[in-house]
């Protein structure tokens, strides 16, 4: 519900020309109210002028757009291109405008509260994702320096220093621009402060260089993903040369570890990495998806002094010893997010898997068991494991060969989990032809009977409705959950993959010619 103040603010900013002319008459404590109203109505020009004349010491986008007394709706998931571009350009012009430097109170700008979601509610339907925000801010910082050199300013303007907290997302395409902005940071009034860093489609040389530029001592989240060939020996070099004292979250690319090709010399490297990670005393989130860690999870995780809250070991080929370690480790009593996808948990190590679930049942909020070969015969066991998890918010189990009958049994269990809000369930096995085998290939994913699936989906939703659990959203995203980063940079990633494939073929052809 909107307060009378907010309705009045909307009325004012809806007339952009009038609002812009009269901003100088507006009380300073009303600027946050006008900003949220302008954002809701997508009044880019008003947003620009509000930021350009911001009278307060801090500008936190997440708080400004979040739930407020005057308007409870959270707008931070609207990564509206019109609004965000106006906001960032206004920030540049805040430094450039002719008002006295002594009246400029702004010290901290926090852009980390913007959430990138699949469905945008803004009218323009154009989003500015994390990658685009990184590029635009870097560009504006460079433009600001150029303007300061070109125009004659009061020398005091060079004393302005505004920390801009941002989550950087760098690929080959925006690498040079971001490096340029980071190198010139000491001269620019807008000081880019990297809180989280995501890198994709970069060479290792460029990756190591730009990580050093981000000021790793204050970095809280590091994501090295997809098209970066970071392997264990490279990770050792990175950790030996760069210290991450504040790091809370670490994501490594697929195949960062591969014990299948381990030699005697590789074991000390693994232990060194574990020891270096133990020095990251704030580390509570670790994602190792698609690394082969068979029999080595203890060596990697046991040195950690801080218990993990998030652990992604999906498709890591864990064996019984690995699962036994996880079930009995200090991490098991603190896990809030656990991803064990790609492991046959119910058949290969049922007792240790359910022991792990039991230990983390008091804290677990998200459980992901995709393509774990969970079948109808395992439903009762799974039920016993899930029921104690009373804090579970989401459960994803796509790709498991379960019948529609088994799904109905599970949904009757889900309604008894009071905190559950989101479920991703598989297309029932009986909706597919008998010729389809599990795990299902991408080519066969869509070869199910849509009418049968629709009927099952309706029945499952009926179970939720009859139990008054309309708060639970259930869906079947065939090709996985939405990833804002992939969505935004998909074309570049595809081009990079094609380039890498071409280089591999050329090297292979060259090797054949040398053999001949």
Beta strands, then each sheet from edge to edge (+ up, - down):
strand 1: 58-60
strand 2: 108-110
strand 3: 162-170
strand 4: 190-199
strand 5: 221-224
strand 6: 249-251
strand 7: 285-287
strand 8: 310-312
strand 9: 337-339
strand 10: 366-368
strand 11: 394-396
strand 12: 422-424
strand 13: 473-475
sheet 1: 1+ 2+ 3+ 4+ 5+ 6+ 7+ 8+ 9+ 10+ 11+ 12+ 13+
end
